[in-house]
Structures are given as structure tokens and as C-alpha cells.
Amino acid sequence: MKTSKLYVGNLSYRTTEETVRDAFAQYGNVVSARVFEGKGFGFVEMGTIEEAEAAKEALNETDIEGRNIRVDEARPRQERPYRR
């Protein structure tokens, strides 16, 4: 099943959620945008699957703040074994 949540990778460490939200808003309703500070990636949730596909097609391998970003369908989080 397709989802409207997208993974956004290869972000500059200075890229903000607002910058990502603005880029994706050109392709539809951005429900949420989250950038993990100092990690170089984040997630964007679009209003519909069609909007997510349009954003993925248009923005994958495009430049945001000097970096060619990677946009892909987000995969479900994998459970990790507990580590002490």
C-alpha cells in the first residue's frame, strides 16, 4: 500500500523544516514536515498519495541549499532489539 509520507535525505545540516515545507508545498498540502537537526534527513507527510508522488517525482535529486536531496517513500520503522 502506498503512503503519503516521504523520506527526505541528503539535506544540509542547516536546512530547516520551513525550507523543506516550502519546497514540498508547491506540490500539494503538507500535513507535516520534520527535519532531524544535525542528521541530514527528515520526513514530509503530504495530504494525498497523488501529492506525495508528484513531490517525489519533482524534487528527487534536486538542489536544496547546495545539496542534491533524495526523496523516497518512507518505510515503516523497524523494531530494534533492546540494547543495554
N, C-alpha and C positions, 0 to 999 in steps of 0.2 A: 504494500500500500504506500502510495506517495504521501509525503507530508509537506507542510508549508514552512518547516523550519530548515534553515540553511546554515551550513558551517562556512565561516569566512576566515581564511588563513593567509599567512604571509603578510600580516599587517605590520606597519611600522609601530614601534613601541609608543610613539607619540599620538597615534590615531585614537580619536575619541569616539564614544558612542554616537555623538551628534553627527560627526563626519560620516560614519557608516550609515546612520539612519537617513541622512540627506541623500546619499548616493542611491540607496535602495528605494527611497520614496518616489523616485522617478518612474518606478515600475509597478507601483500599487501601494496599498495600505500596509505600513509597517506596524505590526502589532507590538513587537518588542525588538530591541537591539541591545546586545550585551557584548562588551569588549573586555577581555581579561587583561588588566593593566600589567605591562611587563611580560606578557606571554606571547603576543603577536597573533592572537586569534580571537574569534568571538562567534556569536550566533545571532541570526536575524530571523524573526518569525514574521512571515507575510500573511496577509488576510486570506488569500486563497492559494490553492495549488498552482493555478494558472499564473498568478502574480509571481510566485516563487520561481516557477520555470522561466518566466520572462526575465526576471532579475538575474538568475543564474546564467542564462544564455548571454545576456548583455554585459554582465560585469566580470565574469570569469576571465582571468588573465588580463584585466585592465589595470591601469595605474591609479593608485590612491596614495597620495603623499610619497611618491617616489618608489613605491613597491608594487610589483605585479601581483595582485591578490588572487587567491584561489577560492572559488565559490563552488560548493557541492552540497548535495542533500545531506542533512545531518543524520548521523546514525544514532540509534539508541545507545545510551550509556551502558557500558558493560560493567557487570558487577565484578568487583575485585575482592580477592580474599583478604580478610582482616590481617593486618601486619602489626606486630608489637614494636 
